[in-house]
Amino acid sequence: MKKMMHKIGLLLGMTFIVMSLQAQTPPHPGDGSGGGPGAGDPPVGAPLDGGLSLLIALGTAYGFSKIKRK
């Protein structure tokens, strides 16, 4: 019973943490914050190439090391 209560508490805790970490919506492009270059452009998303390339390289190296051990 005690283990079940710990599991339920952990599940609820993680659920509330995930719900509180939701991303905020970006500000409206015409919110009047300055008039610098590109002030009216919509925000640009984060590039995925650098992180994805790193993950692929690490996964390849890990797989190669596993094959080499056998």
N, C-alpha and C positions, 0 to 999 in steps of 0.2 A: 504494500500500500504506500509505503514511504517513497519507494522508487517511482511509482506512478505519479505521485504528487510532485516530485522533482521534475519529471518529464513534462508534466502539464505546465508547471511554473516556467520551465525553460522555453517551452513552445510559446506561451503567452508573452514572456519577456522579449523573445526574438521578434514576435509579431509586432509588438508595440515599437520596438526599435526600428524595424523596417518601415513601419508606417510613418514614423517621425522623420525619417531621412529622405522623404520624397523630394524630388527636385522642384525648385520654384520655377514659375513661368517667367520667361524673359520679359523685360519691360517693353512697352509699346515703342516702336521706332520714332514716333513723333511726340515724345513726351516733353519736349522743350528743354532737354538737358544739354545746353551748349550748342554751338554751331560749328564745331570742328569738322575736319574732313571725314566724310562717311557718317555723319551724325544721323542721317535718315536711312542708312542701310540697316537691314535686319542683322541680328547677331549671327556670327558664323560659328558652326559647331566645331568641336574639337577634332583634330585630325586623328584618324585611326591607324595610319600606316606605320608610324614608329613603334607603337606598342604591339601591334599585330605581328610585325616583322620580328620583334624581339621574342614574342611568345612562340612563334613558329621555329625560330632558331634554337631556343631553349628546348622545345619539345623534340626537335630533331636530334640535338646533342644527347638528350636523356635517352631517347630510343636507341641511338647508336651505342651508348654505353651499356645499356641492357643487353643488346645483341652481342656486344664484344665480350661481356662476362660469361655468356653461355658458350 
